Amino acid sequence: MKKLFLSCAIIGAGLFTATNAQIQKGNWMVGGELAAANFGLNEGAGYNVQITPQAAYFVQDNWAVGPYVRLGFSGAKSSPTTFSYGVGALSRYYLSPGEQGVDSLLKHGRFFLEGNAGIGGTTISDGGDSANGLDLGIGPGYTYFITPNIGLDASLKLNGNLGFGNRGTTSNIAFRLGLNIFLPASKAVSNMKSE
């Protein structure tokens, strides 16, 4: 009985501290976002799907930087297919509990601010109004950790493309959902094994 109680206490303490451990310096965040997914059912309705695989390295506690790739398709029976693309760098900063102003909205999550910059654009299958240029984005989000190493993201992001093609500058606001896996640094893994 004493061993069972001690084991439960250690596991509980590990789960409590794990919420902060995954966003420490030296760890990796690997995953992606699903920006939009809708499939119309009415006549003339279309589809719109966009995914953004990403990876980031925590250069400091709470701050990660890394690359992303954005790919998307949209279209309908009565209109041409549009392919959107982008590649660049992102920077994400997780707010610590004292900075959030909300004392633990959900005990297993963290608010973050994210920005990105890269090259991107759209290509339309019939050759009209294609554009490419400098992609910029910024916005807040929230990560809910369903396990100590897996987080579900929701973010609201203002995106802009300073276009060099036919359309010039474009912008939009996107609600994004994502899933990220937080991989501990090798030092942290070796410390855990030694304990």
N, CA, C and O atoms as a DFTB+ gen file, in Angstrom:
780 C
 N C O
     1  1       0.822      -1.192       0.000
     2  2       0.000       0.000       0.000
     3  2       0.868       1.259       0.000
     4  3       0.586       2.225      -0.709
     5  1       1.923       1.228       0.805
     6  2       2.821       2.363       0.897
     7  2       3.505       2.621      -0.454
     8  3       3.676       3.772      -0.855
     9  1       3.900       1.527      -1.163
    10  2       4.547       1.662      -2.474
    11  2       3.560       2.219      -3.505
    12  3       3.944       3.025      -4.352
    13  1       2.307       1.801      -3.441
    14  2       1.283       2.288      -4.362
    15  2       1.074       3.795      -4.167
    16  3       1.000       4.547      -5.138
    17  1       0.982       4.225      -2.910
    18  2       0.807       5.645      -2.624
    19  2       1.999       6.456      -3.121
    20  3       1.821       7.518      -3.717
    21  1       3.195       5.971      -2.881
    22  2       4.411       6.658      -3.311
    23  2       4.470       6.733      -4.841
    24  3       4.833       7.772      -5.392
    25  1       4.121       5.652      -5.524
    26  2       4.109       5.642      -6.997
    27  2       3.112       6.654      -7.544
    28  3       3.419       7.382      -8.487
    29  1       1.914       6.704      -6.953
    30  2       0.889       7.666      -7.399
    31  2       1.352       9.099      -7.170
    32  3       1.105       9.966      -8.009
    33  1       2.013       9.360      -6.057
    34  2       2.506      10.706      -5.764
    35  2       3.573      11.119      -6.771
    36  3       3.575      12.260      -7.231
    37  1       4.476      10.210      -7.118
    38  2       5.532      10.514      -8.099
    39  2       4.933      10.769      -9.475
    40  3       5.323      11.718     -10.156
    41  1       3.989       9.929      -9.888
    42  2       3.332      10.109     -11.188
    43  2       2.564      11.428     -11.214
    44  3       2.632      12.157     -12.204
    45  1       1.841      11.745     -10.151
    46  2       1.100      13.007     -10.070
    47  2       2.019      14.207     -10.159
    48  3       1.716      15.171     -10.862
    49  1       3.146      14.161      -9.449
    50  2       4.114      15.259      -9.512
    51  2       4.704      15.368     -10.909
    52  3       4.933      16.473     -11.401
    53  1       4.949      14.237     -11.549
    54  2       5.477      14.243     -12.916
    55  2       4.494      14.854     -13.891
    56  3       4.899      15.601     -14.782
    57  1       3.203      14.554     -13.745
    58  2       2.200      15.137     -14.631
    59  2       2.072      16.634     -14.400
    60  3       1.876      17.390     -15.352
    61  1       2.180      17.078     -13.135
    62  2       2.057      18.491     -12.820
    63  2       3.216      19.288     -13.420
    64  3       3.007      20.358     -13.993
    65  1       4.430      18.770     -13.287
    66  2       5.592      19.489     -13.797
    67  2       5.747      19.310     -15.306
    68  3       6.419      20.119     -15.947
    69  1       5.156      18.294     -15.876
    70  2       5.318      18.039     -17.315
    71  2       4.687      19.128     -18.165
    72  3       5.101      19.324     -19.308
    73  1       3.690      19.845     -17.640
    74  2       3.055      20.901     -18.413
    75  2       4.052      21.983     -18.790
    76  3       3.913      22.600     -19.846
    77  1       5.051      22.228     -17.958
    78  2       6.063      23.226     -18.274
    79  2       7.279      22.617     -18.948
    80  3       8.004      23.315     -19.656
    81  1       7.515      21.327     -18.743
    82  2       8.737      20.692     -19.234
    83  2       8.819      20.667     -20.751
    84  3       9.916      20.776     -21.300
    85  1       7.702      20.528     -21.446
    86  2       7.755      20.381     -22.897
    87  2       8.105      21.676     -23.622
    88  3       8.462      21.626     -24.799
    89  1       8.019      22.828     -22.970
    90  2       8.342      24.088     -23.638
    91  2       9.627      24.698     -23.067
    92  3       9.776      25.919     -23.018
    93  1      10.541      23.839     -22.642
    94  2      11.827      24.285     -22.125
    95  2      12.873      24.308     -23.234
    96  3      12.733      23.651     -24.266
    97  1      13.920      25.083     -22.989
    98  2      15.029      25.222     -23.926
    99  2      15.585      23.851     -24.311
   100  3      15.791      22.993     -23.453
   101  1      15.825      23.656     -25.605
   102  2      16.403      22.414     -26.102
   103  2      15.399      21.405     -26.609
   104  3      15.792      20.435     -27.258
   105  1      14.111      21.593     -26.339
   106  2      13.087      20.658     -26.814
   107  2      12.640      21.027     -28.232
   108  3      12.916      22.122     -28.721
   109  1      11.947      20.093     -28.874
   110  2      11.424      20.280     -30.227
   111  2       9.907      20.236     -30.215
   112  3       9.309      19.529     -29.403
   113  1       9.282      20.989     -31.113
   114  2       7.845      20.939     -31.353
   115  2       7.668      20.559     -32.820
   116  3       8.153      21.264     -33.705
   117  1       6.982      19.458     -33.083
   118  2       6.778      18.973     -34.449
   119  2       5.288      18.701     -34.633
   120  3       4.662      18.054     -33.794
   121  1       4.726      19.192     -35.724
   122  2       3.299      18.959     -35.962
   123  2       2.810      19.784     -37.121
   124  3       3.486      19.910     -38.142
   125  1       1.627      20.349     -36.957
   126  2       1.078      21.148     -38.036
   127  2      -0.287      21.681     -37.710
   128  3      -0.850      21.419     -36.646
   129  1      -0.817      22.450     -38.669
   130  2      -2.123      23.071     -38.524
   131  2      -3.007      22.713     -39.703
   132  3      -2.532      22.526     -40.823
   133  1      -4.282      22.623     -39.437
   134  2      -5.290      22.476     -40.471
   135  2      -6.028      23.798     -40.513
   136  3      -6.857      24.070     -39.644
   137  1      -5.743      24.622     -41.504
   138  2      -6.267      25.984     -41.533
   139  2      -7.732      26.022     -41.907
   140  3      -8.501      26.762     -41.294
   141  1      -8.132      25.255     -42.881
   142  2      -9.517      25.293     -43.318
   143  2      -9.855      23.977     -43.977
   144  3      -9.047      23.402     -44.706
   145  1     -11.027      23.519     -43.718
   146  2     -11.492      22.313     -44.386
   147  2     -13.001      22.405     -44.507
   148  3     -13.715      22.298     -43.509
   149  1     -13.487      22.600     -45.712
   150  2     -14.926      22.536     -45.908
   151  2     -15.201      21.899     -47.251
   152  3     -14.484      22.115     -48.229
   153  1     -16.226      21.131     -47.272
   154  2     -16.619      20.417     -48.479
   155  2     -18.096      20.696     -48.693
   156  3     -18.937      20.237     -47.920
   157  1     -18.415      21.446     -49.740
   158  2     -19.797      21.819     -49.997
   159  2     -20.629      20.649     -50.484
   160  3     -20.127      19.750     -51.159
   161  1     -21.907      20.672     -50.134
   162  2     -22.824      19.606     -50.534
   163  2     -23.858      20.075     -51.548
   164  3     -24.513      19.252     -52.187
   165  1     -24.013      21.389     -51.702
   166  2     -25.009      21.910     -52.635
   167  2     -24.451      21.966     -54.049
   168  3     -23.252      21.785     -54.260
   169  1     -25.319      22.215     -55.007
   170  2     -24.888      22.331     -56.398
   171  2     -23.943      23.515     -56.555
   172  3     -24.242      24.609     -56.077
   173  1     -22.826      23.316     -57.207
   174  2     -21.841      24.369     -57.399
   175  2     -20.928      24.591     -56.199
   176  3     -20.022      25.422     -56.258
   177  1     -21.155      23.861     -55.115
   178  2     -20.318      24.026     -53.926
   179  2     -18.964      23.379     -54.158
   180  3     -18.821      22.507     -55.015
   181  1     -17.989      23.800     -53.406
   182  2     -16.642      23.302     -53.623
   183  2     -15.982      22.822     -52.351
   184  3     -16.641      22.412     -51.394
   185  1     -14.676      22.883     -52.367
   186  2     -13.884      22.408     -51.236
   187  2     -12.753      23.398     -50.980
   188  3     -12.370      24.162     -51.866
   189  1     -12.225      23.378     -49.766
   190  2     -11.108      24.227     -49.380
   191  2     -10.358      23.519     -48.263
   192  3     -10.896      23.338     -47.171
   193  1      -9.131      23.119     -48.524
   194  2      -8.304      22.424     -47.535
   195  2      -6.924      23.061     -47.529
   196  3      -6.342      23.298     -48.587
   197  1      -6.396      23.339     -46.339
   198  2      -5.040      23.876     -46.231
   199  2      -4.365      23.268     -45.018
   200  3      -4.931      23.277     -43.925
   201  1      -3.158      22.736     -45.194
   202  2      -2.387      22.178     -44.083
   203  2      -1.039      22.896     -44.006
   204  3      -0.511      23.379     -45.008
   205  1      -0.506      22.949     -42.797
   206  2       0.779      23.620     -42.581
   207  2       1.646      22.772     -41.665
   208  3       1.577      22.938     -40.448
   209  1       2.466      21.862     -42.210
   210  2       3.417      21.142     -41.366
   211  2       4.477      22.119     -40.849
   212  3       4.886      23.038     -41.558
   213  1       4.915      21.907     -39.599
   214  2       5.898      22.807     -39.010
   215  2       6.755      22.069     -37.987
   216  3       6.354      21.037     -37.448
   217  1       7.926      22.611     -37.732
   218  2       8.826      22.108     -36.694
   219  2       9.487      23.321     -36.062
   220  3       9.791      24.294     -36.752
   221  1       9.709      23.271     -34.759
   222  2      10.342      24.407     -34.084
   223  2      11.210      23.900     -32.946
   224  3      10.903      22.899     -32.300
   225  1      12.296      24.612     -32.720
   226  2      13.253      24.289     -31.668
   227  2      13.158      25.372     -30.595
   228  3      13.132      26.561     -30.914
   229  1      13.106      24.970     -29.333
   230  2      13.024      25.933     -28.236
   231  2      14.421      26.486     -27.954
   232  3      15.255      25.818     -27.343
   233  1      14.661      27.721     -28.412
   234  2      15.954      28.365     -28.213
   235  2      16.085      28.916     -26.794
   236  3      17.197      29.111     -26.304
   237  1      14.980      29.160     -26.149
   238  2      14.900      29.549     -24.745
   239  2      13.625      28.939     -24.186
   240  3      12.762      28.488     -24.939
   241  1      13.509      28.926     -22.861
   242  2      12.252      28.471     -22.269
   243  2      11.117      29.325     -22.843
   244  3      11.217      30.551     -22.888
   245  1      10.051      28.674     -23.276
   246  2       8.824      29.293     -23.801
   247  2       8.941      29.869     -25.221
   248  3       7.928      30.301     -25.769
   249  1      10.123      29.894     -25.835
   250  2      10.282      30.521     -27.150
   251  2      10.863      29.528     -28.151
   252  3      11.969      29.018     -27.971
   253  1      10.090      29.261     -29.220
   254  2      10.501      28.300     -30.253
   255  2      10.553      28.987     -31.618
   256  3       9.740      29.862     -31.915
   257  1      11.519      28.580     -32.443
   258  2      11.635      29.076     -33.811
   259  2      11.874      27.892     -34.743
   260  3      12.476      26.894     -34.346
   261  1      11.404      28.005     -35.979
   262  2      11.620      26.919     -36.928
   263  2      10.904      27.157     -38.243
   264  3      10.268      28.194     -38.431
   265  1      11.007      26.191     -39.161
   266  2      10.415      26.322     -40.490
   267  2       8.966      25.811     -40.549
   268  3       8.516      25.050     -39.693
   269  1       8.264      26.256     -41.584
   270  2       6.926      25.752     -41.887
   271  2       6.777      25.641     -43.400
   272  3       7.504      26.282     -44.158
   273  1       5.829      24.823     -43.821
   274  2       5.448      24.695     -45.229
   275  2       3.934      24.745     -45.263
   276  3       3.277      24.059     -44.479
   277  1       3.364      25.546     -46.158
   278  2       1.912      25.672     -46.270
   279  2       1.480      25.190     -47.647
   280  3       2.028      25.620     -48.662
   281  1       0.494      24.293     -47.680
   282  2      -0.053      23.760     -48.928
   283  2      -1.571      23.772     -48.847
   284  3      -2.143      23.376     -47.831
   285  1      -2.222      24.218     -49.899
   286  2      -3.675      24.254     -49.891
   287  2      -4.272      24.113     -51.273
   288  3      -3.645      24.445     -52.279
   289  1      -5.492      23.616     -51.304
   290  2      -6.250      23.459     -52.548
   291  2      -7.664      23.949     -52.313
   292  3      -8.224      23.747     -51.236
   293  1      -8.244      24.590     -53.313
   294  2      -9.662      24.940     -53.246
   295  2     -10.212      24.947     -54.660
   296  3      -9.485      25.134     -55.635
   297  1     -11.507      24.738     -54.740
   298  2     -12.129      24.721     -56.057
   299  2     -13.589      24.346     -55.976
   300  3     -14.116      24.063     -54.901
   301  1     -14.229      24.347     -57.117
   302  2     -15.640      23.975     -57.249
   303  2     -15.873      23.547     -58.684
   304  3     -15.027      23.774     -59.549
   305  1     -17.019      22.929     -58.942
   306  2     -17.330      22.475     -60.300
   307  2     -17.380      23.627     -61.289
   308  3     -16.978      23.484     -62.443
   309  1     -17.881      24.782     -60.824
   310  2     -18.063      25.908     -61.749
   311  2     -16.900      26.896     -61.741
   312  3     -16.970      27.926     -62.412
   313  1     -15.830      26.603     -60.996
   314  2     -14.692      27.536     -60.964
   315  2     -13.375      26.769     -61.039
   316  3     -13.334      25.571     -60.760
   317  1     -12.297      27.462     -61.416
   318  2     -11.002      26.780     -61.526
   319  2     -10.443      26.396     -60.155
   320  3     -10.843      26.950     -59.131
   321  1      -9.525      25.452     -60.153
   322  2      -8.856      25.016     -58.942
   323  2      -7.757      26.008     -58.576
   324  3      -7.019      26.483     -59.440
   325  1      -7.661      26.310     -57.294
   326  2      -6.622      27.214     -56.800
   327  2      -5.681      26.432     -55.907
   328  3      -6.119      25.708     -55.012
   329  1      -4.397      26.577     -56.148
   330  2      -3.362      25.945     -55.330
   331  2      -2.636      27.054     -54.575
   332  3      -2.137      27.996     -55.191
   333  1      -2.571      26.950     -53.239
   334  2      -1.824      27.938     -52.452
   335  2      -0.614      27.263     -51.820
   336  3      -0.645      26.073     -51.507
   337  1       0.436      28.029     -51.637
   338  2       1.684      27.455     -51.146
   339  2       2.445      28.508     -50.358
   340  3       2.187      29.705     -50.485
   341  1       3.374      28.054     -49.551
   342  2       4.234      28.960     -48.808
   343  2       5.307      28.182     -48.075
   344  3       5.129      27.009     -47.746
   345  1       6.413      28.840     -47.826
   346  2       7.499      28.263     -47.045
   347  2       8.178      29.417     -46.315
   348  3       8.353      30.498     -46.878
   349  1       8.556      29.185     -45.068
   350  2       9.181      30.259     -44.317
   351  2       9.539      29.847     -42.907
   352  3       9.676      28.662     -42.605
   353  1       9.690      30.844     -42.045
   354  2      10.075      30.617     -40.654
   355  2       8.980      31.138     -39.733
   356  3       8.296      32.114     -40.041
   357  1       8.831      30.460     -38.590
   358  2       7.866      30.890     -37.587
   359  2       8.584      31.103     -36.263
   360  3       9.656      30.550     -36.018
   361  1       7.968      31.915     -35.421
   362  2       8.457      32.154     -34.073
   363  2       7.246      32.110     -33.154
   364  3       6.264      32.819     -33.377
   365  1       7.315      31.279     -32.121
   366  2       6.197      31.132     -31.182
   367  2       6.705      31.352     -29.768
   368  3       7.711      30.773     -29.358
   369  1       5.989      32.203     -29.020
   370  2       6.333      32.472     -27.628
   371  2       5.157      32.098     -26.739
   372  3       4.063      32.643     -26.885
   373  1       5.386      31.163     -25.815
   374  2       4.365      30.757     -24.852
   375  2       4.414      31.675     -23.646
   376  3       5.480      31.896     -23.072
   377  1       3.264      32.211     -23.260
   378  2       3.186      33.083     -22.095
   379  2       3.216      32.237     -20.833
   380  3       2.523      31.223     -20.743
   381  1       4.013      32.650     -19.863
   382  2       4.056      31.914     -18.593
   383  2       2.826      32.304     -17.780
   384  3       2.224      33.344     -18.044
   385  1       2.439      31.488     -16.794
   386  2       1.193      31.742     -16.059
   387  2       1.061      33.157     -15.509
   388  3      -0.037      33.714     -15.541
   389  1       2.135      33.758     -15.009
   390  2       2.061      35.112     -14.488
   391  2       1.796      36.142     -15.572
   392  3       1.169      37.168     -15.307
   393  1       2.273      35.881     -16.820
   394  2       2.091      36.817     -17.926
   395  2       0.702      36.708     -18.548
   396  3       0.257      37.625     -19.238
   397  1       0.013      35.589     -18.304
   398  2      -1.261      35.358     -18.952
   399  2      -2.361      36.252     -18.398
   400  3      -3.297      36.596     -19.119
   401  1      -2.262      36.630     -17.140
   402  2      -3.310      37.448     -16.556
   403  2      -4.517      36.626     -16.132
   404  3      -5.343      37.106     -15.356
   405  1      -4.634      35.433     -16.611
   406  2      -5.709      34.532     -16.214
   407  2      -5.043      33.407     -15.452
   408  3      -4.209      32.686     -16.000
   409  1      -5.406      33.255     -14.193
   410  2      -4.734      32.260     -13.376
   411  2      -5.228      30.873     -13.771
   412  3      -6.224      30.372     -13.250
   413  1      -4.505      30.273     -14.702
   414  2      -4.753      28.905     -15.130
   415  2      -6.159      28.706     -15.676
   416  3      -6.996      28.045     -15.061
   417  1      -6.405      29.298     -16.857
   418  2      -7.701      29.122     -17.528
   419  2      -8.028      27.643     -17.617
   420  3      -9.109      27.216     -17.213
   421  1      -7.134      26.891     -18.124
   422  2      -7.185      25.441     -18.074
   423  2      -5.822      25.007     -17.574
   424  3      -4.808      25.433     -18.126
   425  1      -5.768      24.189     -16.565
   426  2      -4.498      23.869     -15.921
   427  2      -3.513      23.165     -16.841
   428  3      -2.324      23.105     -16.528
   429  1      -3.962      22.645     -17.939
   430  2      -3.084      21.882     -18.834
   431  2      -2.827      22.604     -20.147
   432  3      -2.632      21.956     -21.175
   433  1      -2.822      23.941     -20.134
   434  2      -2.616      24.658     -21.383
   435  2      -1.837      25.939     -21.205
   436  3      -1.568      26.382     -20.088
   437  1      -1.480      26.527     -22.344
   438  2      -0.735      27.784     -22.359
   439  2      -1.175      28.632     -23.548
   440  3      -1.408      28.116     -24.641
   441  1      -1.286      29.943     -23.319
   442  2      -1.499      30.880     -24.409
   443  2      -0.165      31.135     -25.108
   444  3       0.894      31.029     -24.490
   445  1      -0.219      31.471     -26.398
   446  2       1.000      31.801     -27.131
   447  2       0.736      32.902     -28.138
   448  3      -0.406      33.164     -28.515
   449  1       1.818      33.545     -28.568
   450  2       1.800      34.494     -29.671
   451  2       2.703      33.917     -30.752
   452  3       3.791      33.420     -30.461
   453  1       2.245      33.984     -32.007
   454  2       3.030      33.408     -33.099
   455  2       3.112      34.381     -34.259
   456  3       2.141      35.060     -34.590
   457  1       4.279      34.439     -34.866
   458  2       4.489      35.227     -36.069
   459  2       5.218      34.396     -37.102
   460  3       5.958      33.476     -36.753
   461  1       5.017      34.710     -38.367
   462  2       5.721      33.993     -39.426
   463  2       6.064      34.944     -40.564
   464  3       5.404      35.962     -40.772
   465  1       7.109      34.588     -41.291
   466  2       7.521      35.335     -42.478
   467  2       8.108      34.341     -43.473
   468  3       8.840      33.427     -43.094
   469  1       7.781      34.527     -44.746
   470  2       8.283      33.619     -45.769
   471  2       7.843      34.044     -47.157
   472  3       7.427      35.182     -47.374
   473  1       7.941      33.120     -48.085
   474  2       7.532      33.341     -49.472
   475  2       6.323      32.448     -49.739
   476  3       6.316      31.278     -49.356
   477  1       5.318      32.989     -50.386
   478  2       4.127      32.195     -50.673
   479  2       3.281      32.839     -51.744
   480  3       3.605      33.911     -52.254
   481  1       2.184      32.169     -52.081
   482  2       1.293      32.711     -53.084
   483  2       0.206      31.743     -53.478
   484  3      -0.026      30.734     -52.812
   485  1      -0.462      32.068     -54.580
   486  2      -1.533      31.228     -55.111
   487  2      -1.364      31.099     -56.619
   488  3      -0.890      32.015     -57.291
   489  1      -1.759      29.952     -57.126
   490  2      -1.765      29.694     -58.561
   491  2      -3.151      29.184     -58.931
   492  3      -3.676      28.273     -58.290
   493  1      -3.738      29.771     -59.958
   494  2      -5.081      29.383     -60.391
   495  2      -4.955      28.599     -61.688
   496  3      -4.215      28.989     -62.591
   497  1      -5.690      27.479     -61.775
   498  2      -5.516      26.543     -62.882
   499  2      -5.809      27.138     -64.255
   500  3      -5.215      26.696     -65.239
   501  1      -6.707      28.130     -64.362
   502  2      -7.000      28.699     -65.681
   503  2      -6.073      29.851     -66.054
   504  3      -6.266      30.493     -67.086
   505  1      -5.048      30.120     -65.204
   506  2      -4.047      31.135     -65.528
   507  2      -4.399      32.548     -65.095
   508  3      -3.651      33.472     -65.415
   509  1      -5.495      32.761     -64.386
   510  2      -5.883      34.120     -64.013
   511  2      -5.526      34.487     -62.576
   512  3      -5.585      33.643     -61.682
   513  1      -5.162      35.728     -62.361
   514  2      -4.932      36.326     -61.043
   515  2      -4.066      35.519     -60.087
   516  3      -4.355      35.482     -58.891
   517  1      -3.030      34.880     -60.570
   518  2      -2.078      34.213     -59.689
   519  2      -1.202      35.263     -59.033
   520  3      -0.974      36.334     -59.595
   521  1      -0.712      34.951     -57.838
   522  2       0.128      35.910     -57.117
   523  2       1.145      35.173     -56.278
   524  3       0.901      34.053     -55.831
   525  1       2.280      35.801     -56.066
   526  2       3.253      35.295     -55.108
   527  2       3.947      36.489     -54.494
   528  3       3.927      37.584     -55.056
   529  1       4.565      36.280     -53.333
   530  2       5.221      37.399     -52.677
   531  2       5.626      37.056     -51.263
   532  3       5.760      35.885     -50.908
   533  1       5.818      38.075     -50.466
   534  2       6.240      37.938     -49.080
   535  2       5.028      37.625     -48.215
   536  3       4.091      38.420     -48.143
   537  1       5.045      36.465     -47.554
   538  2       3.972      36.062     -46.638
   539  2       4.315      36.521     -45.234
   540  3       5.426      36.286     -44.759
   541  1       3.370      37.177     -44.562
   542  2       3.533      37.586     -43.175
   543  2       2.293      37.176     -42.405
   544  3       1.189      37.196     -42.950
   545  1       2.463      36.801     -41.132
   546  2       1.322      36.452     -40.292
   547  2       1.634      36.676     -38.831
   548  3       2.782      36.551     -38.404
   549  1       0.601      37.011     -38.058
   550  2       0.761      37.201     -36.625
   551  2      -0.579      36.949     -35.944
   552  3      -1.638      37.256     -36.493
   553  1      -0.515      36.381     -34.732
   554  2      -1.752      36.177     -33.991
   555  2      -1.567      35.392     -32.716
   556  3      -0.526      34.773     -32.497
   557  1      -2.591      35.422     -31.868
   558  2      -2.566      34.682     -30.608
   559  2      -3.136      33.284     -30.774
   560  3      -3.816      32.985     -31.756
   561  1      -2.849      32.434     -29.799
   562  2      -3.399      31.087     -29.812
   563  2      -3.345      30.463     -28.433
   564  3      -2.875      31.071     -27.471
   565  1      -3.833      29.248     -28.358
   566  2      -3.851      28.510     -27.099
   567  2      -3.522      27.052     -27.392
   568  3      -4.067      26.465     -28.327
   569  1      -2.637      26.470     -26.598
   570  2      -2.309      25.049     -26.705
   571  2      -2.842      24.342     -25.478
   572  3      -2.535      24.726     -24.350
   573  1      -3.639      23.307     -25.695
   574  2      -4.133      22.463     -24.612
   575  2      -3.385      21.138     -24.695
   576  3      -3.451      20.446     -25.711
   577  1      -2.671      20.784     -23.621
   578  2      -1.867      19.571     -23.604
   579  2      -2.735      18.393     -23.172
   580  3      -3.066      18.254     -21.994
   581  1      -3.105      17.535     -24.146
   582  2      -3.932      16.368     -23.828
   583  2      -3.104      15.286     -23.153
   584  3      -3.645      14.467     -22.410
   585  1      -1.805      15.271     -23.399
   586  2      -0.844      14.448     -22.662
   587  2       0.358      15.360     -22.421
   588  3       0.410      16.455     -22.981
   589  1       1.320      14.941     -21.605
   590  2       2.476      15.808     -21.391
   591  2       3.247      16.154     -22.664
   592  3       3.952      17.163     -22.687
   593  1       3.137      15.351     -23.724
   594  2       3.911      15.606     -24.942
   595  2       3.073      15.875     -26.182
   596  3       3.638      16.008     -27.267
   597  1       1.763      15.961     -26.072
   598  2       0.900      16.214     -27.233
   599  2      -0.022      17.382     -26.919
   600  3      -0.727      17.383     -25.909
   601  1      -0.005      18.380     -27.803
   602  2      -0.832      19.562     -27.598
   603  2      -1.745      19.834     -28.771
   604  3      -1.355      19.672     -29.927
   605  1      -2.979      20.252     -28.465
   606  2      -3.932      20.690     -29.478
   607  2      -3.903      22.206     -29.507
   608  3      -4.024      22.845     -28.462
   609  1      -3.743      22.794     -30.689
   610  2      -3.658      24.246     -30.843
   611  2      -4.925      24.806     -31.463
   612  3      -5.566      24.163     -32.294
   613  1      -5.273      26.013     -31.045
   614  2      -6.296      26.822     -31.708
   615  2      -5.733      28.231     -31.765
   616  3      -5.271      28.763     -30.755
   617  1      -5.771      28.836     -32.946
   618  2      -5.227      30.187     -33.070
   619  2      -6.044      31.006     -34.057
   620  3      -6.732      30.468     -34.924
   621  1      -5.949      32.319     -33.903
   622  2      -6.581      33.272     -34.796
   623  2      -5.451      34.118     -35.364
   624  3      -4.739      34.782     -34.610
   625  1      -5.276      34.104     -36.672
   626  2      -4.093      34.709     -37.260
   627  2      -4.448      35.667     -38.389
   628  3      -5.262      35.353     -39.258
   629  1      -3.820      36.847     -38.362
   630  2      -3.920      37.805     -39.455
   631  2      -2.789      37.498     -40.425
   632  3      -1.616      37.562     -40.056
   633  1      -3.137      37.164     -41.666
   634  2      -2.158      36.799     -42.691
   635  2      -2.182      37.821     -43.817
   636  3      -3.238      38.336     -44.184
   637  1      -1.019      38.102     -44.353
   638  2      -0.928      39.008     -45.482
   639  2       0.095      38.507     -46.486
   640  3       1.056      37.827     -46.124
   641  1      -0.117      38.844     -47.739
   642  2       0.835      38.504     -48.794
   643  2       1.121      39.784     -49.556
   644  3       0.243      40.330     -50.225
   645  1       2.363      40.263     -49.452
   646  2       2.777      41.447     -50.189
   647  2       3.161      40.977     -51.583
   648  3       4.327      40.698     -51.862
   649  1       2.159      40.894     -52.454
   650  2       2.280      40.202     -53.723
   651  2       3.117      40.896     -54.764
   652  3       3.148      42.123     -54.858
   653  1       3.809      40.065     -55.558
   654  2       4.597      40.539     -56.679
   655  2       3.949      40.122     -57.995
   656  3       4.506      40.377     -59.063
   657  1       2.775      39.483     -57.933
   658  2       2.117      38.979     -59.137
   659  2       1.013      39.900     -59.607
   660  3       1.090      41.117     -59.437
   661  1      -0.021      39.312     -60.203
   662  2      -1.121      40.069     -60.797
   663  2      -2.011      40.774     -59.770
   664  3      -2.588      41.818     -60.073
   665  1      -2.128      40.212     -58.551
   666  2      -3.104      40.732     -57.597
   667  2      -2.558      41.754     -56.612
   668  3      -3.357      42.480     -56.021
   669  1      -1.281      41.856     -56.401
   670  2      -0.755      42.783     -55.409
   671  2      -0.948      42.244     -53.998
   672  3      -0.910      41.032     -53.782
   673  1      -1.155      43.133     -53.045
   674  2      -1.255      42.753     -51.636
   675  2      -2.628      42.182     -51.309
   676  3      -3.651      42.736     -51.708
   677  1      -2.642      41.059     -50.574
   678  2      -3.877      40.453     -50.096
   679  2      -3.741      40.159     -48.606
   680  3      -2.629      40.047     -48.092
   681  1      -4.874      40.035     -47.912
   682  2      -4.842      39.704     -46.483
   683  2      -6.099      38.948     -46.106
   684  3      -7.114      39.019     -46.799
   685  1      -6.021      38.214     -44.987
   686  2      -7.174      37.492     -44.464
   687  2      -6.960      37.185     -42.990
   688  3      -5.843      37.277     -42.481
   689  1      -8.018      36.827     -42.323
   690  2      -7.958      36.362     -40.936
   691  2      -8.376      34.901     -40.960
   692  3      -9.415      34.554     -41.521
   693  1      -7.562      34.047     -40.350
   694  2      -7.833      32.609     -40.385
   695  2      -7.900      32.041     -38.975
   696  3      -7.083      32.381     -38.119
   697  1      -8.865      31.188     -38.744
   698  2      -8.942      30.404     -37.514
   699  2      -8.301      29.067     -37.827
   700  3      -8.692      28.398     -38.784
   701  1      -7.308      28.666     -37.021
   702  2      -6.558      27.445     -37.304
   703  2      -6.629      26.484     -36.133
   704  3      -6.641      26.886     -34.969
   705  1      -6.675      25.213     -36.470
   706  2      -6.592      24.139     -35.484
   707  2      -5.367      23.302     -35.818
   708  3      -5.064      23.075     -36.989
   709  1      -4.672      22.848     -34.800
   710  2      -3.460      22.087     -35.057
   711  2      -3.173      21.059     -33.987
   712  3      -3.832      21.013     -32.949
   713  1      -2.181      20.237     -34.258
   714  2      -1.716      19.198     -33.343
   715  2      -0.197      19.219     -33.372
   716  3       0.406      19.167     -34.444
   717  1       0.425      19.295     -32.198
   718  2       1.881      19.295     -32.115
   719  2       2.353      18.262     -31.105
   720  3       1.699      18.015     -30.091
   721  1       3.494      17.666     -31.400
   722  2       4.148      16.726     -30.498
   723  2       5.402      17.413     -29.982
   724  3       6.195      17.946     -30.758
   725  1       5.574      17.396     -28.679
   726  2       6.718      18.037     -28.043
   727  2       7.718      16.955     -27.673
   728  3       7.429      16.073     -26.865
   729  1       8.899      17.036     -28.275
   730  2       9.934      16.031     -28.074
   731  2      10.989      16.587     -27.129
   732  3      11.554      17.649     -27.386
   733  1      11.260      15.872     -26.028
   734  2      12.247      16.388     -25.076
   735  2      13.658      16.308     -25.634
   736  3      13.969      15.463     -26.473
   737  1      14.501      17.207     -25.147
   738  2      15.909      17.207     -25.542
   739  2      16.575      15.948     -25.013
   740  3      16.107      15.357     -24.040
   741  1      17.662      15.537     -25.649
   742  2      18.361      14.321     -25.235
   743  2      18.863      14.432     -23.806
   744  3      18.918      13.428     -23.094
   745  1      19.231      15.637     -23.369
   746  2      19.686      15.835     -21.990
   747  2      18.558      15.543     -21.013
   748  3      18.771      14.890     -19.991
   749  1      17.362      16.022     -21.323
   750  2      16.224      15.774     -20.456
   751  2      15.892      14.279     -20.404
   752  3      15.559      13.751     -19.343
   753  1      15.982      13.610     -21.536
   754  2      15.710      12.169     -21.579
   755  2      16.722      11.418     -20.727
   756  3      16.349      10.518     -19.974
   757  1      18.001      11.777     -20.836
   758  2      19.015      11.085     -20.034
   759  2      18.839      11.372     -18.546
   760  3      19.081      10.488     -17.724
   761  1      18.422      12.585     -18.180
   762  2      18.135      12.904     -16.773
   763  2      16.969      12.073     -16.250
   764  3      17.002      11.591     -15.118
   765  1      15.938      11.909     -17.079
   766  2      14.777      11.126     -16.668
   767  2      15.161       9.667     -16.472
   768  3      14.697       9.022     -15.531
   769  1      16.014       9.139     -17.365
   770  2      16.439       7.743     -17.240
   771  2      17.284       7.522     -15.993
   772  3      17.174       6.485     -15.338
   773  1      18.137       8.508     -15.664
   774  2      19.014       8.346     -14.487
   775  2      18.224       8.435     -13.185
   776  3      18.628       7.842     -12.185
   777  1      17.105       9.165     -13.177
   778  2      16.292       9.267     -11.974
   779  2      15.427       8.039     -11.833
   780  3      14.661       7.930     -10.875
